[in-house]
Amino acid sequence: MVREGIEVPDGESWAEVEAVLPAGGVSFHNLLTIHGSEPNRSDTPRRSLAIHIRTENSRPADAPNPVPLIQLLDNMDYNPLIYGS
């Protein structure tokens, strides 16, 4: 279970919220939101798309243990520009 490996800071709480989506549904959440889904039991592959939105004036915050994907935000091979002003 994921919860067992995460330390909740004093004064904070842990809440699990179920979000059942219909086929073709969409979920929007923060990059740091822990999320998951049950195994795909259908005969068709599950597809996903992740889009991270920021301006050219933003930068990833320095953190002692950054999320590995944040390190790739400036790498256009992994994060191509899909809209420019």
PyMOL Python script that loads the backbone (N, CA, C, O; Angstrom):
from pymol import cmd

cmd.read_pdbstr("""\
ATOM      1  N   MET A   1       0.841  -1.183   0.000  1.00  0.00           N
ATOM      2  CA  MET A   1       0.000   0.000   0.000  1.00  0.00           C
ATOM      3  C   MET A   1       0.886   1.246   0.000  1.00  0.00           C
ATOM      4  O   MET A   1       1.863   1.311   0.746  1.00  0.00           O
ATOM      5  N   VAL A   2       0.558   2.215  -0.815  1.00  0.00           N
ATOM      6  CA  VAL A   2       1.345   3.435  -0.954  1.00  0.00           C
ATOM      7  C   VAL A   2       1.398   4.208   0.358  1.00  0.00           C
ATOM      8  O   VAL A   2       2.455   4.728   0.718  1.00  0.00           O
ATOM      9  N   ARG A   3       0.317   4.295   1.059  1.00  0.00           N
ATOM     10  CA  ARG A   3       0.212   5.100   2.280  1.00  0.00           C
ATOM     11  C   ARG A   3       1.274   4.720   3.311  1.00  0.00           C
ATOM     12  O   ARG A   3       1.776   5.588   4.025  1.00  0.00           O
ATOM     13  N   GLU A   4       1.614   3.461   3.394  1.00  0.00           N
ATOM     14  CA  GLU A   4       2.559   2.995   4.407  1.00  0.00           C
ATOM     15  C   GLU A   4       3.948   3.592   4.232  1.00  0.00           C
ATOM     16  O   GLU A   4       4.696   3.681   5.206  1.00  0.00           O
ATOM     17  N   GLY A   5       4.311   3.999   3.040  1.00  0.00           N
ATOM     18  CA  GLY A   5       5.638   4.534   2.788  1.00  0.00           C
ATOM     19  C   GLY A   5       5.728   6.041   2.819  1.00  0.00           C
ATOM     20  O   GLY A   5       6.778   6.598   2.496  1.00  0.00           O
ATOM     21  N   ILE A   6       4.653   6.722   3.199  1.00  0.00           N
ATOM     22  CA  ILE A   6       4.636   8.181   3.169  1.00  0.00           C
ATOM     23  C   ILE A   6       4.425   8.731   4.575  1.00  0.00           C
ATOM     24  O   ILE A   6       3.470   8.369   5.262  1.00  0.00           O
ATOM     25  N   GLU A   7       5.322   9.603   4.987  1.00  0.00           N
ATOM     26  CA  GLU A   7       5.208  10.242   6.294  1.00  0.00           C
ATOM     27  C   GLU A   7       4.357  11.504   6.163  1.00  0.00           C
ATOM     28  O   GLU A   7       4.654  12.376   5.347  1.00  0.00           O
ATOM     29  N   VAL A   8       3.312  11.597   6.957  1.00  0.00           N
ATOM     30  CA  VAL A   8       2.437  12.767   6.942  1.00  0.00           C
ATOM     31  C   VAL A   8       2.950  13.747   7.988  1.00  0.00           C
ATOM     32  O   VAL A   8       3.061  13.394   9.162  1.00  0.00           O
ATOM     33  N   PRO A   9       3.267  14.976   7.578  1.00  0.00           N
ATOM     34  CA  PRO A   9       3.791  15.968   8.522  1.00  0.00           C
ATOM     35  C   PRO A   9       2.798  16.272   9.642  1.00  0.00           C
ATOM     36  O   PRO A   9       1.588  16.138   9.460  1.00  0.00           O
ATOM     37  N   ASP A  10       3.314  16.680  10.798  1.00  0.00           N
ATOM     38  CA  ASP A  10       2.464  17.092  11.911  1.00  0.00           C
ATOM     39  C   ASP A  10       1.531  18.201  11.456  1.00  0.00           C
ATOM     40  O   ASP A  10       1.939  19.116  10.740  1.00  0.00           O
ATOM     41  N   GLY A  11       0.295  18.114  11.871  1.00  0.00           N
ATOM     42  CA  GLY A  11      -0.693  19.126  11.510  1.00  0.00           C
ATOM     43  C   GLY A  11      -1.360  18.899  10.173  1.00  0.00           C
ATOM     44  O   GLY A  11      -2.296  19.616   9.820  1.00  0.00           O
ATOM     45  N   GLU A  12      -0.895  17.908   9.418  1.00  0.00           N
ATOM     46  CA  GLU A  12      -1.494  17.579   8.120  1.00  0.00           C
ATOM     47  C   GLU A  12      -2.281  16.281   8.252  1.00  0.00           C
ATOM     48  O   GLU A  12      -2.149  15.565   9.245  1.00  0.00           O
ATOM     49  N   SER A  13      -3.093  15.984   7.255  1.00  0.00           N
ATOM     50  CA  SER A  13      -3.872  14.746   7.292  1.00  0.00           C
ATOM     51  C   SER A  13      -3.793  14.042   5.947  1.00  0.00           C
ATOM     52  O   SER A  13      -3.463  14.647   4.927  1.00  0.00           O
ATOM     53  N   TRP A  14      -4.096  12.774   5.968  1.00  0.00           N
ATOM     54  CA  TRP A  14      -4.111  11.942   4.766  1.00  0.00           C
ATOM     55  C   TRP A  14      -5.566  11.689   4.407  1.00  0.00           C
ATOM     56  O   TRP A  14      -6.344  11.269   5.262  1.00  0.00           O
ATOM     57  N   ALA A  15      -5.947  11.935   3.167  1.00  0.00           N
ATOM     58  CA  ALA A  15      -7.312  11.672   2.729  1.00  0.00           C
ATOM     59  C   ALA A  15      -7.265  10.956   1.388  1.00  0.00           C
ATOM     60  O   ALA A  15      -6.605  11.408   0.453  1.00  0.00           O
ATOM     61  N   GLU A  16      -7.966   9.844   1.307  1.00  0.00           N
ATOM     62  CA  GLU A  16      -8.088   9.128   0.036  1.00  0.00           C
ATOM     63  C   GLU A  16      -9.469   9.406  -0.525  1.00  0.00           C
ATOM     64  O   GLU A  16     -10.477   9.257   0.165  1.00  0.00           O
ATOM     65  N   VAL A  17      -9.503   9.812  -1.786  1.00  0.00           N
ATOM     66  CA  VAL A  17     -10.756  10.162  -2.434  1.00  0.00           C
ATOM     67  C   VAL A  17     -10.885   9.326  -3.698  1.00  0.00           C
ATOM     68  O   VAL A  17      -9.993   9.330  -4.546  1.00  0.00           O
ATOM     69  N   GLU A  18     -11.983   8.619  -3.820  1.00  0.00           N
ATOM     70  CA  GLU A  18     -12.216   7.814  -5.011  1.00  0.00           C
ATOM     71  C   GLU A  18     -12.823   8.690  -6.099  1.00  0.00           C
ATOM     72  O   GLU A  18     -13.769   9.436  -5.845  1.00  0.00           O
ATOM     73  N   ALA A  19     -12.290   8.603  -7.289  1.00  0.00           N
ATOM     74  CA  ALA A  19     -12.809   9.358  -8.431  1.00  0.00           C
ATOM     75  C   ALA A  19     -13.035   8.365  -9.565  1.00  0.00           C
ATOM     76  O   ALA A  19     -12.113   8.062 -10.322  1.00  0.00           O
ATOM     77  N   VAL A  20     -14.236   7.871  -9.677  1.00  0.00           N
ATOM     78  CA  VAL A  20     -14.571   6.898 -10.714  1.00  0.00           C
ATOM     79  C   VAL A  20     -14.902   7.659 -11.989  1.00  0.00           C
ATOM     80  O   VAL A  20     -15.836   8.461 -12.025  1.00  0.00           O
ATOM     81  N   LEU A  21     -14.129   7.399 -13.027  1.00  0.00           N
ATOM     82  CA  LEU A  21     -14.327   8.094 -14.299  1.00  0.00           C
ATOM     83  C   LEU A  21     -14.982   7.161 -15.307  1.00  0.00           C
ATOM     84  O   LEU A  21     -14.670   5.971 -15.336  1.00  0.00           O
ATOM     85  N   PRO A  22     -15.875   7.674 -16.124  1.00  0.00           N
ATOM     86  CA  PRO A  22     -16.449   6.857 -17.189  1.00  0.00           C
ATOM     87  C   PRO A  22     -15.414   6.655 -18.299  1.00  0.00           C
ATOM     88  O   PRO A  22     -14.408   7.364 -18.351  1.00  0.00           O
ATOM     89  N   ALA A  23     -15.660   5.705 -19.168  1.00  0.00           N
ATOM     90  CA  ALA A  23     -14.773   5.505 -20.314  1.00  0.00           C
ATOM     91  C   ALA A  23     -14.644   6.823 -21.064  1.00  0.00           C
ATOM     92  O   ALA A  23     -15.645   7.470 -21.367  1.00  0.00           O
ATOM     93  N   GLY A  24     -13.410   7.219 -21.362  1.00  0.00           N
ATOM     94  CA  GLY A  24     -13.164   8.477 -22.043  1.00  0.00           C
ATOM     95  C   GLY A  24     -13.136   9.674 -21.110  1.00  0.00           C
ATOM     96  O   GLY A  24     -12.974  10.806 -21.566  1.00  0.00           O
ATOM     97  N   GLY A  25     -13.293   9.445 -19.806  1.00  0.00           N
ATOM     98  CA  GLY A  25     -13.293  10.531 -18.832  1.00  0.00           C
ATOM     99  C   GLY A  25     -11.908  11.119 -18.660  1.00  0.00           C
ATOM    100  O   GLY A  25     -10.925  10.560 -19.145  1.00  0.00           O
ATOM    101  N   VAL A  26     -11.827  12.243 -17.973  1.00  0.00           N
ATOM    102  CA  VAL A  26     -10.563  12.938 -17.796  1.00  0.00           C
ATOM    103  C   VAL A  26     -10.431  13.397 -16.351  1.00  0.00           C
ATOM    104  O   VAL A  26     -11.420  13.736 -15.702  1.00  0.00           O
ATOM    105  N   SER A  27      -9.210  13.405 -15.863  1.00  0.00           N
ATOM    106  CA  SER A  27      -8.923  13.869 -14.507  1.00  0.00           C
ATOM    107  C   SER A  27      -7.843  14.939 -14.585  1.00  0.00           C
ATOM    108  O   SER A  27      -6.836  14.758 -15.270  1.00  0.00           O
ATOM    109  N   PHE A  28      -8.048  16.046 -13.891  1.00  0.00           N
ATOM    110  CA  PHE A  28      -7.044  17.102 -13.798  1.00  0.00           C
ATOM    111  C   PHE A  28      -6.573  17.153 -12.353  1.00  0.00           C
ATOM    112  O   PHE A  28      -7.385  17.266 -11.435  1.00  0.00           O
ATOM    113  N   HIS A  29      -5.278  17.070 -12.153  1.00  0.00           N
ATOM    114  CA  HIS A  29      -4.754  17.138 -10.803  1.00  0.00           C
ATOM    115  C   HIS A  29      -3.323  17.639 -10.809  1.00  0.00           C
ATOM    116  O   HIS A  29      -2.654  17.650 -11.842  1.00  0.00           O
ATOM    117  N   ASN A  30      -2.868  18.052  -9.642  1.00  0.00           N
ATOM    118  CA  ASN A  30      -1.523  18.553  -9.456  1.00  0.00           C
ATOM    119  C   ASN A  30      -0.505  17.461  -9.747  1.00  0.00           C
ATOM    120  O   ASN A  30      -0.759  16.284  -9.495  1.00  0.00           O
ATOM    121  N   LEU A  31       0.647  17.853 -10.277  1.00  0.00           N
ATOM    122  CA  LEU A  31       1.740  16.935 -10.589  1.00  0.00           C
ATOM    123  C   LEU A  31       2.124  16.065  -9.395  1.00  0.00           C
ATOM    124  O   LEU A  31       2.505  14.907  -9.570  1.00  0.00           O
ATOM    125  N   LEU A  32       2.029  16.605  -8.201  1.00  0.00           N
ATOM    126  CA  LEU A  32       2.467  15.868  -7.011  1.00  0.00           C
ATOM    127  C   LEU A  32       1.355  15.053  -6.367  1.00  0.00           C
ATOM    128  O   LEU A  32       1.569  14.461  -5.309  1.00  0.00           O
ATOM    129  N   THR A  33       0.177  15.006  -6.972  1.00  0.00           N
ATOM    130  CA  THR A  33      -0.920  14.205  -6.444  1.00  0.00           C
ATOM    131  C   THR A  33      -0.615  12.726  -6.657  1.00  0.00           C
ATOM    132  O   THR A  33      -0.340  12.297  -7.778  1.00  0.00           O
ATOM    133  N   ILE A  34      -0.666  11.961  -5.590  1.00  0.00           N
ATOM    134  CA  ILE A  34      -0.475  10.516  -5.708  1.00  0.00           C
ATOM    135  C   ILE A  34      -1.775   9.949  -6.263  1.00  0.00           C
ATOM    136  O   ILE A  34      -2.846  10.167  -5.695  1.00  0.00           O
ATOM    137  N   HIS A  35      -1.682   9.240  -7.347  1.00  0.00           N
ATOM    138  CA  HIS A  35      -2.884   8.712  -7.974  1.00  0.00           C
ATOM    139  C   HIS A  35      -2.586   7.374  -8.630  1.00  0.00           C
ATOM    140  O   HIS A  35      -1.429   7.015  -8.851  1.00  0.00           O
ATOM    141  N   GLY A  36      -3.635   6.653  -8.932  1.00  0.00           N
ATOM    142  CA  GLY A  36      -3.467   5.353  -9.575  1.00  0.00           C
ATOM    143  C   GLY A  36      -4.816   4.823 -10.012  1.00  0.00           C
ATOM    144  O   GLY A  36      -5.850   5.463  -9.820  1.00  0.00           O
ATOM    145  N   SER A  37      -4.785   3.654 -10.596  1.00  0.00           N
ATOM    146  CA  SER A  37      -6.029   3.044 -11.048  1.00  0.00           C
ATOM    147  C   SER A  37      -5.921   1.534 -10.917  1.00  0.00           C
ATOM    148  O   SER A  37      -4.834   0.971 -10.794  1.00  0.00           O
ATOM    149  N   GLU A  38      -7.068   0.909 -10.948  1.00  0.00           N
ATOM    150  CA  GLU A  38      -7.123  -0.549 -10.898  1.00  0.00           C
ATOM    151  C   GLU A  38      -6.545  -1.107 -12.205  1.00  0.00           C
ATOM    152  O   GLU A  38      -6.415  -0.373 -13.185  1.00  0.00           O
ATOM    153  N   PRO A  39      -6.206  -2.375 -12.226  1.00  0.00           N
ATOM    154  CA  PRO A  39      -5.682  -2.970 -13.464  1.00  0.00           C
ATOM    155  C   PRO A  39      -6.690  -2.869 -14.611  1.00  0.00           C
ATOM    156  O   PRO A  39      -7.901  -2.897 -14.391  1.00  0.00           O
ATOM    157  N   ASN A  40      -6.178  -2.753 -15.820  1.00  0.00           N
ATOM    158  CA  ASN A  40      -7.017  -2.718 -17.014  1.00  0.00           C
ATOM    159  C   ASN A  40      -7.464  -4.146 -17.303  1.00  0.00           C
ATOM    160  O   ASN A  40      -6.643  -4.995 -17.653  1.00  0.00           O
ATOM    161  N   ARG A  41      -8.740  -4.412 -17.161  1.00  0.00           N
ATOM    162  CA  ARG A  41      -9.270  -5.757 -17.385  1.00  0.00           C
ATOM    163  C   ARG A  41      -9.957  -5.890 -18.750  1.00  0.00           C
ATOM    164  O   ARG A  41     -10.569  -6.918 -19.042  1.00  0.00           O
ATOM    165  N   SER A  42      -9.855  -4.861 -19.571  1.00  0.00           N
ATOM    166  CA  SER A  42     -10.486  -4.911 -20.893  1.00  0.00           C
ATOM    167  C   SER A  42      -9.512  -5.510 -21.903  1.00  0.00           C
ATOM    168  O   SER A  42      -8.342  -5.747 -21.600  1.00  0.00           O
ATOM    169  N   ASP A  43     -10.018  -5.747 -23.099  1.00  0.00           N
ATOM    170  CA  ASP A  43      -9.185  -6.276 -24.185  1.00  0.00           C
ATOM    171  C   ASP A  43      -8.487  -5.174 -24.964  1.00  0.00           C
ATOM    172  O   ASP A  43      -7.701  -5.462 -25.867  1.00  0.00           O
ATOM    173  N   THR A  44      -8.759  -3.922 -24.633  1.00  0.00           N
ATOM    174  CA  THR A  44      -8.144  -2.809 -25.347  1.00  0.00           C
ATOM    175  C   THR A  44      -7.137  -2.111 -24.435  1.00  0.00           C
ATOM    176  O   THR A  44      -7.317  -2.080 -23.218  1.00  0.00           O
ATOM    177  N   PRO A  45      -6.077  -1.550 -25.023  1.00  0.00           N
ATOM    178  CA  PRO A  45      -5.075  -0.877 -24.193  1.00  0.00           C
ATOM    179  C   PRO A  45      -5.637   0.395 -23.555  1.00  0.00           C
ATOM    180  O   PRO A  45      -6.502   1.061 -24.123  1.00  0.00           O
ATOM    181  N   ARG A  46      -5.142   0.707 -22.394  1.00  0.00           N
ATOM    182  CA  ARG A  46      -5.491   1.958 -21.725  1.00  0.00           C
ATOM    183  C   ARG A  46      -4.551   3.030 -22.246  1.00  0.00           C
ATOM    184  O   ARG A  46      -3.346   2.801 -22.355  1.00  0.00           O
ATOM    185  N   ARG A  47      -5.078   4.174 -22.560  1.00  0.00           N
ATOM    186  CA  ARG A  47      -4.262   5.267 -23.068  1.00  0.00           C
ATOM    187  C   ARG A  47      -4.280   6.413 -22.063  1.00  0.00           C
ATOM    188  O   ARG A  47      -5.261   6.616 -21.347  1.00  0.00           O
ATOM    189  N   SER A  48      -3.194   7.145 -22.024  1.00  0.00           N
ATOM    190  CA  SER A  48      -3.145   8.311 -21.148  1.00  0.00           C
ATOM    191  C   SER A  48      -2.354   9.414 -21.830  1.00  0.00           C
ATOM    192  O   SER A  48      -1.544   9.164 -22.723  1.00  0.00           O
ATOM    193  N   LEU A  49      -2.603  10.621 -21.397  1.00  0.00           N
ATOM    194  CA  LEU A  49      -1.918  11.791 -21.924  1.00  0.00           C
ATOM    195  C   LEU A  49      -1.670  12.716 -20.744  1.00  0.00           C
ATOM    196  O   LEU A  49      -2.590  13.023 -19.986  1.00  0.00           O
ATOM    197  N   ALA A  50      -0.448  13.155 -20.588  1.00  0.00           N
ATOM    198  CA  ALA A  50      -0.120  14.093 -19.519  1.00  0.00           C
ATOM    199  C   ALA A  50       0.308  15.417 -20.141  1.00  0.00           C
ATOM    200  O   ALA A  50       1.176  15.456 -21.014  1.00  0.00           O
ATOM    201  N   ILE A  51      -0.303  16.482 -19.686  1.00  0.00           N
ATOM    202  CA  ILE A  51       0.037  17.816 -20.162  1.00  0.00           C
ATOM    203  C   ILE A  51       0.380  18.672 -18.951  1.00  0.00           C
ATOM    204  O   ILE A  51      -0.402  18.762 -18.005  1.00  0.00           O
ATOM    205  N   HIS A  52       1.537  19.292 -18.982  1.00  0.00           N
ATOM    206  CA  HIS A  52       1.959  20.188 -17.916  1.00  0.00           C
ATOM    207  C   HIS A  52       1.986  21.595 -18.500  1.00  0.00           C
ATOM    208  O   HIS A  52       2.624  21.835 -19.525  1.00  0.00           O
ATOM    209  N   ILE A  53       1.305  22.505 -17.857  1.00  0.00           N
ATOM    210  CA  ILE A  53       1.176  23.851 -18.392  1.00  0.00           C
ATOM    211  C   ILE A  53       1.948  24.834 -17.512  1.00  0.00           C
ATOM    212  O   ILE A  53       1.801  24.850 -16.290  1.00  0.00           O
ATOM    213  N   ARG A  54       2.771  25.649 -18.161  1.00  0.00           N
ATOM    214  CA  ARG A  54       3.506  26.697 -17.450  1.00  0.00           C
ATOM    215  C   ARG A  54       3.906  27.758 -18.457  1.00  0.00           C
ATOM    216  O   ARG A  54       3.846  27.521 -19.664  1.00  0.00           O
ATOM    217  N   THR A  55       4.311  28.917 -17.981  1.00  0.00           N
ATOM    218  CA  THR A  55       4.772  29.971 -18.883  1.00  0.00           C
ATOM    219  C   THR A  55       6.285  29.882 -19.019  1.00  0.00           C
ATOM    220  O   THR A  55       6.948  29.138 -18.297  1.00  0.00           O
ATOM    221  N   GLU A  56       6.818  30.660 -19.964  1.00  0.00           N
ATOM    222  CA  GLU A  56       8.272  30.683 -20.149  1.00  0.00           C
ATOM    223  C   GLU A  56       8.975  31.360 -18.982  1.00  0.00           C
ATOM    224  O   GLU A  56      10.199  31.287 -18.873  1.00  0.00           O
ATOM    225  N   ASN A  57       8.220  32.018 -18.108  1.00  0.00           N
ATOM    226  CA  ASN A  57       8.796  32.703 -16.955  1.00  0.00           C
ATOM    227  C   ASN A  57       8.883  31.817 -15.714  1.00  0.00           C
ATOM    228  O   ASN A  57       9.398  32.253 -14.684  1.00  0.00           O
ATOM    229  N   SER A  58       8.391  30.589 -15.796  1.00  0.00           N
ATOM    230  CA  SER A  58       8.417  29.712 -14.624  1.00  0.00           C
ATOM    231  C   SER A  58       9.561  28.716 -14.723  1.00  0.00           C
ATOM    232  O   SER A  58      10.027  28.392 -15.816  1.00  0.00           O
ATOM    233  N   ARG A  59       9.997  28.243 -13.588  1.00  0.00           N
ATOM    234  CA  ARG A  59      11.064  27.247 -13.511  1.00  0.00           C
ATOM    235  C   ARG A  59      10.677  26.255 -12.429  1.00  0.00           C
ATOM    236  O   ARG A  59       9.973  26.619 -11.487  1.00  0.00           O
ATOM    237  N   PRO A  60      11.122  25.008 -12.540  1.00  0.00           N
ATOM    238  CA  PRO A  60      10.868  24.054 -11.452  1.00  0.00           C
ATOM    239  C   PRO A  60      11.517  24.555 -10.158  1.00  0.00           C
ATOM    240  O   PRO A  60      12.623  25.096 -10.186  1.00  0.00           O
ATOM    241  N   ALA A  61      10.850  24.380  -9.055  1.00  0.00           N
ATOM    242  CA  ALA A  61      11.386  24.796  -7.759  1.00  0.00           C
ATOM    243  C   ALA A  61      12.527  23.882  -7.344  1.00  0.00           C
ATOM    244  O   ALA A  61      12.480  22.675  -7.585  1.00  0.00           O
ATOM    245  N   ASP A  62      13.539  24.447  -6.727  1.00  0.00           N
ATOM    246  CA  ASP A  62      14.615  23.632  -6.177  1.00  0.00           C
ATOM    247  C   ASP A  62      14.050  22.822  -5.021  1.00  0.00           C
ATOM    248  O   ASP A  62      13.329  23.352  -4.176  1.00  0.00           O
ATOM    249  N   ALA A  63      14.373  21.558  -4.989  1.00  0.00           N
ATOM    250  CA  ALA A  63      13.889  20.686  -3.917  1.00  0.00           C
ATOM    251  C   ALA A  63      14.974  19.666  -3.611  1.00  0.00           C
ATOM    252  O   ALA A  63      15.721  19.270  -4.505  1.00  0.00           O
ATOM    253  N   PRO A  64      15.069  19.237  -2.356  1.00  0.00           N
ATOM    254  CA  PRO A  64      16.106  18.267  -2.007  1.00  0.00           C
ATOM    255  C   PRO A  64      15.923  16.933  -2.723  1.00  0.00           C
ATOM    256  O   PRO A  64      16.908  16.283  -3.072  1.00  0.00           O
ATOM    257  N   ASN A  65      14.684  16.519  -2.946  1.00  0.00           N
ATOM    258  CA  ASN A  65      14.389  15.270  -3.643  1.00  0.00           C
ATOM    259  C   ASN A  65      13.357  15.538  -4.730  1.00  0.00           C
ATOM    260  O   ASN A  65      12.197  15.155  -4.580  1.00  0.00           O
ATOM    261  N   PRO A  66      13.756  16.193  -5.830  1.00  0.00           N
ATOM    262  CA  PRO A  66      12.765  16.554  -6.850  1.00  0.00           C
ATOM    263  C   PRO A  66      12.161  15.325  -7.525  1.00  0.00           C
ATOM    264  O   PRO A  66      12.804  14.284  -7.662  1.00  0.00           O
ATOM    265  N   VAL A  67      10.928  15.478  -7.934  1.00  0.00           N
ATOM    266  CA  VAL A  67      10.277  14.422  -8.701  1.00  0.00           C
ATOM    267  C   VAL A  67      11.086  14.240  -9.986  1.00  0.00           C
ATOM    268  O   VAL A  67      11.352  15.229 -10.668  1.00  0.00           O
ATOM    269  N   PRO A  68      11.490  13.014 -10.344  1.00  0.00           N
ATOM    270  CA  PRO A  68      12.363  12.818 -11.519  1.00  0.00           C
ATOM    271  C   PRO A  68      11.848  13.472 -12.797  1.00  0.00           C
ATOM    272  O   PRO A  68      12.648  13.998 -13.571  1.00  0.00           O
ATOM    273  N   LEU A  69      10.555  13.456 -13.040  1.00  0.00           N
ATOM    274  CA  LEU A  69      10.039  14.032 -14.278  1.00  0.00           C
ATOM    275  C   LEU A  69      10.222  15.539 -14.337  1.00  0.00           C
ATOM    276  O   LEU A  69      10.329  16.103 -15.426  1.00  0.00           O
ATOM    277  N   ILE A  70      10.262  16.204 -13.182  1.00  0.00           N
ATOM    278  CA  ILE A  70      10.469  17.652 -13.181  1.00  0.00           C
ATOM    279  C   ILE A  70      11.816  17.984 -13.810  1.00  0.00           C
ATOM    280  O   ILE A  70      11.971  19.042 -14.420  1.00  0.00           O
ATOM    281  N   GLN A  71      12.782  17.096 -13.669  1.00  0.00           N
ATOM    282  CA  GLN A  71      14.106  17.334 -14.226  1.00  0.00           C
ATOM    283  C   GLN A  71      14.077  17.354 -15.751  1.00  0.00           C
ATOM    284  O   GLN A  71      15.024  17.830 -16.377  1.00  0.00           O
ATOM    285  N   LEU A  72      13.013  16.848 -16.355  1.00  0.00           N
ATOM    286  CA  LEU A  72      12.917  16.784 -17.813  1.00  0.00           C
ATOM    287  C   LEU A  72      12.063  17.901 -18.407  1.00  0.00           C
ATOM    288  O   LEU A  72      11.830  17.912 -19.616  1.00  0.00           O
ATOM    289  N   LEU A  73      11.590  18.846 -17.584  1.00  0.00           N
ATOM    290  CA  LEU A  73      10.690  19.876 -18.091  1.00  0.00           C
ATOM    291  C   LEU A  73      11.297  20.711 -19.208  1.00  0.00           C
ATOM    292  O   LEU A  73      10.579  21.123 -20.119  1.00  0.00           O
ATOM    293  N   ASP A  74      12.585  20.969 -19.165  1.00  0.00           N
ATOM    294  CA  ASP A  74      13.223  21.787 -20.192  1.00  0.00           C
ATOM    295  C   ASP A  74      13.762  20.968 -21.361  1.00  0.00           C
ATOM    296  O   ASP A  74      14.371  21.527 -22.273  1.00  0.00           O
ATOM    297  N   ASN A  75      13.551  19.667 -21.347  1.00  0.00           N
ATOM    298  CA  ASN A  75      14.027  18.797 -22.413  1.00  0.00           C
ATOM    299  C   ASN A  75      12.914  18.642 -23.451  1.00  0.00           C
ATOM    300  O   ASN A  75      11.919  17.962 -23.200  1.00  0.00           O
ATOM    301  N   MET A  76      13.082  19.271 -24.611  1.00  0.00           N
ATOM    302  CA  MET A  76      12.045  19.264 -25.642  1.00  0.00           C
ATOM    303  C   MET A  76      11.793  17.875 -26.239  1.00  0.00           C
ATOM    304  O   MET A  76      10.757  17.657 -26.867  1.00  0.00           O
ATOM    305  N   ASP A  77      12.729  16.930 -26.050  1.00  0.00           N
ATOM    306  CA  ASP A  77      12.478  15.562 -26.501  1.00  0.00           C
ATOM    307  C   ASP A  77      11.363  14.914 -25.683  1.00  0.00           C
ATOM    308  O   ASP A  77      10.594  14.105 -26.201  1.00  0.00           O
ATOM    309  N   TYR A  78      11.284  15.273 -24.406  1.00  0.00           N
ATOM    310  CA  TYR A  78      10.268  14.724 -23.529  1.00  0.00           C
ATOM    311  C   TYR A  78       9.053  15.649 -23.399  1.00  0.00           C
ATOM    312  O   TYR A  78       7.927  15.187 -23.216  1.00  0.00           O
ATOM    313  N   ASN A  79       9.293  16.944 -23.496  1.00  0.00           N
ATOM    314  CA  ASN A  79       8.240  17.943 -23.289  1.00  0.00           C
ATOM    315  C   ASN A  79       8.245  18.955 -24.421  1.00  0.00           C
ATOM    316  O   ASN A  79       8.721  20.077 -24.250  1.00  0.00           O
ATOM    317  N   PRO A  80       7.718  18.566 -25.578  1.00  0.00           N
ATOM    318  CA  PRO A  80       7.722  19.498 -26.707  1.00  0.00           C
ATOM    319  C   PRO A  80       6.777  20.676 -26.462  1.00  0.00           C
ATOM    320  O   PRO A  80       5.787  20.551 -25.740  1.00  0.00           O
ATOM    321  N   LEU A  81       7.090  21.801 -27.061  1.00  0.00           N
ATOM    322  CA  LEU A  81       6.235  22.970 -26.996  1.00  0.00           C
ATOM    323  C   LEU A  81       5.050  22.730 -27.933  1.00  0.00           C
ATOM    324  O   LEU A  81       5.227  22.545 -29.137  1.00  0.00           O
ATOM    325  N   ILE A  82       3.839  22.734 -27.366  1.00  0.00           N
ATOM    326  CA  ILE A  82       2.660  22.481 -28.204  1.00  0.00           C
ATOM    327  C   ILE A  82       1.866  23.740 -28.484  1.00  0.00           C
ATOM    328  O   ILE A  82       0.959  23.737 -29.316  1.00  0.00           O
ATOM    329  N   TYR A  83       2.209  24.828 -27.784  1.00  0.00           N
ATOM    330  CA  TYR A  83       1.535  26.090 -28.021  1.00  0.00           C
ATOM    331  C   TYR A  83       2.478  27.211 -27.634  1.00  0.00           C
ATOM    332  O   TYR A  83       3.045  27.199 -26.541  1.00  0.00           O
ATOM    333  N   GLY A  84       2.646  28.154 -28.497  1.00  0.00           N
ATOM    334  CA  GLY A  84       3.502  29.303 -28.203  1.00  0.00           C
ATOM    335  C   GLY A  84       2.739  30.595 -28.401  1.00  0.00           C
ATOM    336  O   GLY A  84       1.784  30.649 -29.175  1.00  0.00           O
ATOM    337  N   SER A  85       3.159  31.628 -27.707  1.00  0.00           N
ATOM    338  CA  SER A  85       2.455  32.904 -27.855  1.00  0.00           C
ATOM    339  C   SER A  85       3.114  33.757 -28.916  1.00  0.00           C
ATOM    340  O   SER A  85       2.660  34.871 -29.182  1.00  0.00           O
TER     341      SER A  85
END
""", "prot")
cmd.dss("prot")
cmd.show_as("cartoon", "prot")
cmd.util.cbc("prot")
cmd.orient("prot")
